[in-house]
């Protein structure tokens, strides 16, 4: 019997099979460096802050039966501890030893679980009469979802232990309470659906898959009470399979869609799968930022209407980016279509990578595309409920994003490559080693690349089974003029998957060359907020202007001159760009409107643009991605 795959998403069917964190190892480079930062700084930073704020201590309060008034944090604080546990489980597998804090936190969690499996530090100390009394906002089932995902990570990388047993008892409790013979509610925040499917994949217990299916099918009947934002906020306005686009709270919507894909794949429900794909298509076409960010409204942290994508008030929450990657990955595994990996790449490089500071000790919650004035300086925990805009914060009252980043970076190797019966597919072009088994036998690959700074990706065969097998590389959708070469052969490579089948032998190489010319990008004219503006991209990266380099409120650019590459010592190995820009000189008037242009423009001068994911690392700054066009 094959070894179980050590990854967060392991479907039993689909076009492609994922590879585990033990089969793909990131090497030094863009993502390998960030995974090392996660291991050495981010996970410990999260653990320290959760200790300092009392979120981990909440489990001790619950276990000891102390007054609920001693609890800290919001009603979903348990989930952040569980996300940390998941990150520690994946990191333990990578490091080959239990990460600091894993067993200690697990013991606290286990001690707080009640005899019937119920586990929640917010409502448990209040007594059984307070359980599930507020499904709209209580987050009890949401917290279980993150607990179960942490346990799945531990089960796949270590085997059964205290954490997995706690999660099994909790899942059994959920089935008794919400199964076919229980109450028909759902959680106001989707999450548990995909967790239950993954627990079924680990255990084979059909109750968990059935419970996930029930939660997906109940939503939109409706299942929850109406609220100020409307049931759309919970995706409870229409049944999942009847929805036409992602709407409402962005993280909730993307988590629900991920769970629906899992249920559809495992139950053979092609109608449900196609419904989610259609929602994804329209959302990408009309409700997604250039960076891949999702969620354009501060009100409800939600999607706006089609083409409602204002840059200055973009919410684009980091957790929504993580959820988008989760959904795209599931759709890629189900269909094999590289467009899903294209969006995952865009989102990873321009939102996920943007959230942590270069030192790993502060984080963006909101990923705006324009900051009119430098954001506030943030030291320690941000004291207000609304997250700061334009500055990373070490911690927030709602710090869902740092631990979400921690678990994502720790498990990132499992989102890089796949296999099928014929070969290996490389979806994320990152330096790594791949060691796995095909039906023919073992294969080993070493991927060497400076991507995204350079466009050369070399795949060297280290081990091969003999006989023909395939190596496939994703050619990004933005690429025009790519080529692949092997042996004495060189050929064009169109966007999509380029596949070379031959009797690959150790020492042979397949090289992908991507043109990395910087390019101007124009918005759909229906996006009113940026009509008349242009942006600059290079490879998978979106670029921006930042106030240390120019005055942004009077800036205009001339797209007649293509961007040119440059360098910046302040930003490490990053490739920066220069464009021709003019500063306009508005006249001071008592009324800011009139029938004649009130500005004149200086002669063009070079303007430095930096990769968007690096903005805000040189101190408080104004910034903009979309630049007004001046001919």
N, C-alpha and C positions, 0 to 999 in steps of 0.2 A: 504494500500500500504506500502511495506517495506521501511524503511529509506534508502536514498542513501548511498552507500559505500563511506567512506571518505578515499580514497587512490588515488595514482597517476595513477594506471592502473586498469580500471574497465570494462572489456569486457562484452558484453551482452550474449556471448555464450562461451563455452569451457568446458574442463573436470572438472575444479575446479573454485570455486568462491573465489576471494580475500577477506580478512578481512581489515577493515579500521583502521586508527590510533586511533579511539575511541573504537575499539573492542579488540585490542592488546596493552597492556601497558608494556613497558620494565621495569624490576626490576633491582636493583643494580646487577652488574656483568659486564662481558666483554663489551657487547653492551649497556647496560643501563648506565654504567659509561661514555661511549663515547657520548651517546646522551645528558647526562647532561653537559659534557664538551662543546658540540656543543651549547647548550642553553646558557651557562654561559660565554663562551669565543669566540668560532669560529665565530658565526653569528655576534657578536658585532665587532670582529676583522675585518671581511669583510666589515661591514658597515663603520667602522672608516677609513679603507684604501680607500674605494671607495669615501668617502667624501674628504679625504686628496688629492687624486690624481685627483679629479675633475670629476670623472665618473658620479657620481650622479648629480653634478652641470651642466653637459652637458644638462640635460633636461631643466634647467632654462635658459641656453643660447639659446636653440632652441625656447622655449616658448616666450622669450622676443625679438626674432628676432635679436639677437646680432651677430656680425661677426663670421663666421665659424672658423676664426683663434683663437678664444677663447676656442675652444673645446679641450678636453684632451683625451689621450688614443688612442687605435687602433679603426678600423672601426667596430669592434664587441663589443666595451665596453658596449653598451646598454644591451647586453645579460647577462653580469655579474650582472648588477643591477637587471635584471629580475630573475636570479637564486637566488639572495639574497631574492627578494620578495617571491619567492616560498618557500624558507626555512623558512622565517618569517611567512608565512601563515600556514605551517604545525606545526611550533612551537607554534603559537597562539592557535591552536586546542589542542595541548598537555597541554599547560599551562592554558587554559581556559580564556585567556585575550590577547588582541592584543599585539604582540611583539613590542618592541621599534623600531620605524622607519617605521613600515609598512604603516601607514596612511600618514605620511609625504612624503615618497618616492612615494607612489601611487599618491598623489596630484600633485607632480612634473611631473610624467609621463603623467598624464591626461592633464596637461596644455600644454604639448609639442605636443599633437596629433593634426593633421591638420583636417580641416572640412570634408574631404573625407575619413578619417580613416587612412591615411598614418601616420606612426610614425617611425622616425629614426633621431637621433640627428646628425649623420655624414653627411647624404645627404639631409635631410629636409631643413636645413638653406641655402643650395645652390640653392634651387628652383626646381620646377617640372622637368625641363630639365635634372636633374642629377639623377632622380629616375631610379633604375633598369638598369643603364647603364653598370654595371659590375657584372653580376650575378655570374661569376666565383669567385670573391674575395670580393664582396661588403657585403655579409652576411646579407642583409636586411631581406630576408625570414627566415634565421636562427634566427635572433633576434626576429622576430615575434613568432617563435616557442617557445622560452623561455618565452616570454610575455604570450602566451596562456597557457602554462603549469602553470605559476604562477597564472593566473586567474582561471584555473581549480581547483587548490589547494584551492583558496579562495572560489570559488563557492561551493565546496564539504564540506568545513568546516565551512563556515559562511553564504553563500547565496549570492545573487546578491548585488554588490556594485560598487563603482567607477572603481575598477580594472577589474571586469568582464565586465563592459560596454565598457571600453577601448578595451579590447581584442576582444569583439564581433564586434566592429566597424572595428578593424584592419583585422579580419578574413573576414568580408564582403568585405572590400577593396581588399584583396588578391583574393577573388573569382571573383570580377569584372575584375581585372587585368589579372589573370592567369587561369580563368575558361574555360569552353568549348568555349566561344566566345572571349576569350582574347588571349594574347601571350602564346606561348607554351614552355616557359622557365622553368627551375628548378633552385634551389639554389646550388651554388658550395659546400655548407656545408649542408648536409641533417640534418634535425631536425624537421622542421615544419610538416612533414608527420604524425609523431605519435602525435604531439600536436593537429593537426586538428581532428584526429580521436577521441581523448579524448574530445575535445570540442563538437563534434557530440554526444558523449555518454552523455554529460551533458545536451545539449540543444535539441537534436533530430532534429536539422536542417540538412537536407540531403546534403546541399551544401558543408558542411565541409568534410563529408566523401567522397563525389565525388571529391573534390579538392585534398584530400590526395591521392586518387586512381590515379588521373591524374598525380600527381608529381611522384609517384612510377613507373607508366607505361612509362612515357616519358624518364626517365633516361636510358642512354645507347643506344639511337637511332642513333646518340648521340644528346644531348641537349645543350652541352656547348662547348666552343672553346677549342682547343687543347692547352696544356701548356708544359713547360719544363719537368715536371714530367710525362706527358702523361695523357690521359683521365682516366686512371686507378686510379689516385689520387682522382678523384671525384666519382669513381664507375660509370663512364659514358662511359666505354669501351664496355660493353655488357648489354643488358636488365637484370633487376634484376632476372627474373625467369630463365634466361639462364646461370647465373654465377654459378661456381662450388665451389668457396671458397671465403672467405673474402680477400680483397686485397686493395691496395692503403692506403690512410690516415686512420688509425685505428679507430679514433673516428667517422669520417664520415661514414665509412663502418658499424659500429655497430649501429649508430643511424638510418641509412637507413634500415638496417635489422629489427630493432625494429618497424619502421613505416610500413615496408612491412608485418610483422606479424600482426600488428593491422588491416591493410587493408584486409589481407587474412581472418582473423577470422570474421570480420564484414560483408564481402561480400560473405562468403562461398567459397572462392577461395582456394580449397585444393591443387591445383597444385602449387600455389605461396607459401603456407605454407610449403609444402614438399620441395620446392626448398631452402627455407631459412634453414630448418632443415638440409638438405644435406650440405649446406655451413658451418653451425655450426659444423657438425660432422667432416668435413675435417679440418677445422680451429683448432678445439680442438686437433685433432690427429697429426697435423703437424706444426702448427703455433702459439702455445701457450706455454708460459713459465711455469716452475714448479709452480710458484707462482700464476698462473692464468693470469698473465700479458699478454697483447697483443700489438703488434707493436715492431718489432725488429730493425727498421732502423731509425737513426736520420734524414736521408734524407727523407723529406716528412712525418715525424712522422708516418711511414707506416709499414704495414706487409711486411716481406721479402718473399722469396720463401719457399717452404716446407722444414722444418728442418733447416732453417736458423735462429738459435736462439742463437747468441753469448751472453754470460753473461755480458762481460765488456761493450759492446756497446748496451745493451738492452735499449730500449726507454721505453716501458711499461708505457705509460702515465697514470697518475691517472684518467683523464677523460675517457680514454679508459676502465679502470676497472669499473668505474661507468656505462658506456654504456654497457659493457659486462653483468653486473648484471641486467640491464634493459632488455636486450635481453633474458637472461636465464629465468628471471621471466615470461616474456610473453610466452615463449615456454613451461614453466612448466604449466601455467594456461591453455594453449591451449590443451596440450597433457596429463597432469598428470604424466609425466615420471620423476622420481626422479633424473636422471642423470643431468638434467638442474639445479636442486637445489644443486647438488654436486659441479658443477663448480662455482655457485654463492657463495657457502661457501668458497671454495678455494680462490676466488678472494677477497671476503670481508675480510678474515682474513689476507691475505698476501700482498694485494696491497692497498685496501681502508684503512685498519687499519694502514698501514705503512706510509701513506702520512703525517698525522698531527704529530707534535711533541707531547710529553707527556703533555706539557703545553697548546697545542692548538694554539700556536702563530707563527708557522712556518710550511712549507709544502714542501713535495717532489712533484715536477712536473714529474720528470723522476724517475722510480723505477728500477735502474740497479741491476743486480745480482752479480756484482763484481766491487769493487772500488779499484784500484791498489795503489793509494796514498790517504791520507786524503783529503777530498774536501775542498774548500775554506771556510773561515769563512764569513758568510753572516749576515750583520746587515742592517736593513731597507729594502728598495726596491732594488732588484737585478738590476743593471744598464744596463745589456746587453740583447740583444734580445734572445739569446739562454739560456734556463734555466740552473741553476747550476746542476752539477752532484755530488752526494755524500754529499750534504748538503741541508737541508731544508731552505727555504727562507721565511721571513715574507710576502713578496709581490714581484710580478714580473710585468714587462711591459705587459705580457700576463698572467694574473692571472685567468685563467679559472677554475683551479682545486680547490682552496679554497671554492668558492661559490658552486661548484658542490658537494663537500663534505658536505657543510652545508645543502643543500636541501636533500641530500641522508640520512644523519644521522637524520634529522628532520622527515623524512617520513619512516624511517627504520622499525617501527612496521608493516607497511603494506606489508612488504616482508617476514614475518615470518611464517604465517599460512594461511590455506585456509579451505573452507568447500565444501561439496557437499550435496546431499539429505540424505546421510547416516551418516555423522559425520564430525569430525574435523581432519585435517592433519597438523602436525607440521613439517615444513621443515627446519627451522633454530633452532638449539638446544640452545636456550638462555633463561635465566631466564625472566619470563614474566607472566602476567595474561591474560586470554582470556575469553571474555564474548560475546556471540553471540547467534543467533537464528537458530535452525534447524526446518524442517517441524514439528517435534514432539513438539518443544517448546524450551525454553531457556536452554543453557548450560553454565557452567562456569568452567574454568580450571586454576590451578596455577602450573606453571612450575618452579621447583627448580633445579638448577644445578651450578656447578663450571666450566662447560665447557668453554673454551677448556683445562683448566688445569687438570680437572678431567673428568672421563668418565661416571659418574652417572647422569642420567637425570630422575627426578621423576615428574610425572604428577599427581596431586591430583585433583579429581573431587570436585568442590565446589557447583555446581548446575547441576541438571539433570532433563530431562522431564519425565522420566519413560518409561519403555520399552527398547528394544535393540537399541543401536546406537554404532557407531564406533569411536575409537580413533586410529589414524595412526601416526607413528613416522618414520621419515627418518633415516635409518641406512646408514651411509656414505659408499661410495664405497671403501674407504681405510680400513674399519673395517673388521677384520677377527676374529671370535669367540665371537661376540656380543650375548647378551641374553636379553630377556624381562621377567619380572615377574609381577604377579598380583594375589592377593589372595594367594592360596596355589600352584599356577601354575608357573613354570619357563620353558621357552623354548628358543631354539636357534633362532637367528634373523639374517638372511642373508642380505647382502647389498641390498638396495631398500627401499620399504615401508613395515613396519610390521604393520599389522592392527588387532586389537582385538575388536570384536563385542560382546557385552553383555549388560545386563541391568545395566549400570553403575549407581551407587548411590553416593550421596554426602559422602565424607570421604574416598572413595576407591582410590587406587593408582595404577598407571601403571609405572613401572620402567624399563628404558633402561640402560644397562651396556655395555659400549664400552671399549674394551681393548686399553689402551693408551701407549702401549709399543713403545718406539722410534724405528725407522726402517731406514735401509739404502735404498736409492733409486738410481737406475742406469738409465742413459739416453738411449734413442733409439740410437743405434750406428750410425744412419744416421745424428745425430746432431754432426757434426764434431767438433764444438768448445768445447765440453765438453766430448769427447771420452776419456776414461781412468780416468774419475772422478766419484765421488759419492756425493750424498747429504744426508742429514738426515731430516726426518720428524717425527713428533709426533702428533697423532691426525690430525687435519686439518692444523697444523702449519708447515711451512718450517723453518728450522734453518740455521744459518750462523755463520761463524767465523769472529770475529771483532778484529782489531789491538790492542785495549787495553788489549786483552787476549793473543796475540801471534804475531809472525812475519809471515805474510802471504805469502811472496814471496818465502819462502823456506819450505813451509808446505806440508806434506803428511800424509795421514791417513791410518790406517790398519783396513779394514772392517771385519777382522776375529773376532774382539772383538766387541760385540754389544754395542751401546751407553747406557750410564747409566744416570739416572736422578740426578740432583743437584739443587742448588738454588743460587740466586744472590741477595744480598741486594740492589744492585744498580738499579734493574729493578722491584721493587715492588713485586707483587705476581707471577711473571713469573716463570715458570718451565724452568730451563736451563738444558743442557746436557753436559756430558763429554765423549770424545772419546779418543782412543789411537792415538797419532800423533807423527810423527818424523820430526825434522828439518834436511833438507839436508844441506851439507856444500860444496857449489860449489867452485872449484878452480878458482883463478883469472887467466885468460888467455887473450892473445891479440886478440883472435878470438873465438866467442862464439859457434863454431860448431866443430865437430870432429867425429871420428869413435869409440871412447871409452867413457863410462860414465865418466863425469867430476865431479861427486858428490859422497859423502859418507854420510851415515845417522847416526844420533845419536840414542841412545836407546829411545824406546817409552816413552812418558810422557803424562799425562792427558791434554786435551785441552777442554776449555769451549766453548760451542756453545750456542748462544742466539736465541730467536725467531726473525725471519727476520724482523717482523713488528716493532721491538723495536730498530733496529740498528740506529746508529747515534745520540742517545740520551745522550751519555756520552762524547760528544765533537767530533770534526773532527776525522774521522777514516777511515782506509782501511777496506775492507769487502769482503768476498766471500761466495757464497752459494755452488758452486760446488768445491769439494776438490779433489786434485790429489790422486790417490790410490797408496799406496806403500805396497807391500806384505811383 
